Amino acid sequence: MRIQDVIIRPLITEKSTVQRELQNIVAFRVDARANKIEIKRAVEEQFKKDNVKVADVRVARVHGKVRRQGRFVGRRPDWKKAYVRLAEGNIEFFEGA
């Protein structure tokens, strides 16, 4: 898998903002087939110019919700998110995004 295809987008939520400020953790939506090693390599490569080092990666599978439109039932796809803890001193790289 290519490094550019691993990270889909950053997750900007209330929870992820608090984690970024207090615990030095950044959340990303990642490809469902990516593993922790690929995610770590992709984050360090994508933000290489900011000299970012990853300390820890945690992943979570998010199950898609069942949605209805009248009598028609559909389902949103499952996806994966990654919580990436950065090494000390690497929290300011994400401020310009």
N, C-alpha and C positions, 0 to 999 in steps of 0.2 A: 504494500500500500504506500502511495506517495505521501510525503510529509504534508503537502498542501491540502490533501484530502482528509486528514485526520481531524483537524479542528474545523468545525462548521461555523460556529459563532460564539462569542462570549455571552454568558447569561447575566443580564443586568436585572436583578430583582432586589427586593428589600433584604432578603436573607443573604444573598451573595454580597451585597454592599456592606453589610455589617461584618460578615466574615472577612472581607478584604481589609476593612479598617482595623479590626481587632485581632484577627488571627493570621493575617498575611496569606489568606486563601483566596484563589480566583477560581470562578466556576466557568466551565465551557460546555457547550453542546458538541459532542464528538460523534464520529462515525460509529455505528453500532458494532462493527467488526474490530474496532481498535482495542488493543490491550494497553496495560499500564506503561509498558516500556515504550511503545510507539507514541503514546500521549506525551510522556516526558520528553522524548526526543523531539517531537513536533513543537512543543512549547519553547524549548530551549533554542531550536532552530529558527522559529518564527520571530522570536524576540532577541535574537543574537546581538543586534546592534545596541540593545539596552543592557547587555551582559547579565541576563537572567539565568539563575540556577534554580532548578527544581529540587526541593527537599523530599516531597512525598506526593503520591497521587492516589486518590480514592475514586472509585467509579460506582455509579448507581444506574440500574436499568429502570427506566420510567415506562410504565405500561400505558398504552394509548387508551383514551376514554371511549366509551360507547356513546354515540350521539344518535339522536332520533330527529327526524323531520316528519312529523305526522306518523304515518304507519310504516315509514321506511327507516330501517335501522342501519347505521354505518358505524365504522370504528376508525379512530385516528391511529396512526402507526405508532409502534413502540419506538423508543429512542434511548440514547445513553448520554449521561452527563458525567463530567469529571470535575472533581474538586482537587485543584493543584495547589499544594502548599509550597510557597517560595522560600528560598533560603533567606536568612536575615539580611536586611538592607536592600531588598529587591521589590519593594512595594510600590514605588513611584512610577514604574514603567507603564502602567495601565491608565494613568490619569488623562492622557491626551486623546484617548479613543472616544 
